[in-house]
Amino acid sequence: MQAVTDAPTHTAPVPTARPRAGRIIGALAILFLLFDGAIKVLQLAPAVEGSAQLGYSASQTLGIGLLALACLLVYVIPRTSVLGAILLTGYLGGAVAAHLRAGSPPFPVLFPIIIGALLWGALVLRDARLRALLTPRQ
């Protein structure tokens, strides 16, 4: 007969502030990208006009919107969120390039960079493995 001991197990408390902040920051970026992709797919006048100012036709605006939503879908799935962040970084880099080529003022050029930083910052706050990978080692 084997004796079973009820030895107390001590586990460190899991910090919840960091993942919670990551979810909030990520939600802000996700909501913006969802809105941006949706108005492009729905071919709403502001999206088509804004894209035309950057040199894109209405049919290209539809494709850009579908691409944004597809990349966003990959980002919101927890298992593929890092891949989604990489894809969205490329997408947002294209937005920066388009604004630079069109001679846009500074804010439209910087805004995609800010959204990308929010996406990556949210991931780093939520994922300890990614945080360990990106944190400098001593």
C-alpha positions in Angstrom: 0.0 0.0 0.0 1.3 3.4 -1.0 0.9 6.5 1.2 -0.3 9.6 -0.5 1.0 12.8 1.0 -0.8 16.1 0.6 2.3 18.2 0.4 1.4 21.9 -0.1 2.5 23.2 -3.4 3.6 26.8 -3.6 3.2 28.6 -6.9 4.1 32.2 -7.6 1.2 34.5 -8.2 0.6 35.1 -11.8 0.8 38.9 -12.6 -2.3 40.0 -14.3 -1.6 43.6 -15.0 0.8 43.0 -17.9 -1.5 40.7 -19.9 -4.5 42.9 -19.2 -2.7 46.0 -20.4 -1.6 44.0 -23.5 -5.2 43.0 -24.2 -6.4 46.6 -23.9 -3.6 48.0 -26.1 -4.1 45.3 -28.6 -7.9 45.9 -28.7 -7.4 49.5 -29.6 -5.1 48.6 -32.5 -7.4 45.8 -33.6 -10.5 48.0 -33.5 -8.7 50.6 -35.7 -7.5 48.1 -38.2 -11.0 46.4 -38.3 -12.6 49.7 -39.0 -10.0 50.7 -41.6 -10.3 47.3 -43.4 -14.1 47.3 -43.2 -14.6 50.7 -44.8 -12.2 49.7 -47.5 -14.0 46.5 -48.2 -17.4 48.2 -48.1 -16.0 50.8 -50.5 -17.2 53.7 -48.4 -16.6 57.2 -49.9 -13.9 58.3 -47.4 -11.9 55.2 -47.9 -12.1 55.3 -51.7 -11.3 59.1 -51.8 -8.4 58.7 -49.3 -7.0 55.8 -51.3 -7.4 57.8 -54.6 -5.3 60.6 -53.0 -2.6 58.0 -52.5 -2.9 56.8 -56.1 -5.0 53.7 -55.6 -8.2 52.8 -57.6 -11.4 51.6 -56.0 -10.7 48.0 -56.9 -7.3 48.3 -55.4 -8.9 49.7 -52.2 -11.0 46.6 -52.0 -8.0 44.4 -52.3 -6.1 46.4 -49.7 -9.1 46.2 -47.3 -9.3 42.4 -47.8 -5.6 42.1 -47.2 -5.8 44.1 -44.0 -8.7 42.0 -42.6 -6.9 38.7 -43.5 -3.7 39.8 -41.7 -5.8 41.0 -38.8 -7.5 37.7 -38.6 -4.2 35.9 -38.3 -3.2 38.4 -35.6 -6.3 37.9 -33.4 -5.9 34.1 -33.3 -3.6 33.5 -30.3 -1.6 30.7 -31.9 -0.8 32.7 -34.9 -0.6 36.2 -33.4 3.2 36.6 -34.0 2.8 35.7 -37.6 -0.1 38.1 -37.8 2.1 40.9 -36.2 4.8 40.2 -38.9 2.2 40.4 -41.7 0.6 43.5 -40.3 4.1 45.1 -39.9 4.6 44.6 -43.7 1.1 46.0 -44.4 1.6 49.0 -42.3 5.1 49.6 -43.8 3.3 49.7 -47.2 1.0 52.4 -45.8 4.0 54.4 -44.6 5.6 54.1 -48.1 2.4 55.2 -49.8 2.1 58.3 -47.6 5.7 59.2 -48.1 5.3 58.8 -51.9 2.2 61.0 -51.9 3.9 63.7 -49.8 1.5 63.4 -46.9 2.0 65.5 -43.8 3.9 63.9 -40.8 0.9 62.5 -38.9 -0.4 60.2 -41.6 3.1 58.9 -42.1 3.7 58.2 -38.4 0.2 56.8 -37.6 0.9 53.3 -39.2 4.1 53.2 -37.2 2.2 53.9 -34.0 -0.3 51.2 -34.8 2.5 48.7 -35.5 4.1 49.6 -32.2 0.8 49.1 -30.4 0.4 45.7 -32.0 3.9 44.5 -31.0 3.7 46.1 -27.6 0.5 44.3 -26.9 2.0 41.0 -27.9 5.1 41.5 -25.8 2.9 42.4 -22.8 0.7 39.3 -23.3 3.3 36.7 -24.2 6.1 35.9 -21.7 7.9 33.7 -24.2 8.1 36.6 -26.7 9.1 39.0 -23.9 11.9 36.7 -22.9 13.1 36.4 -26.5 13.1 40.2 -27.0 14.5 41.2 -23.6 18.3 41.8 -23.5 20.1 39.1 -21.6 22.8 39.9 -19.1 
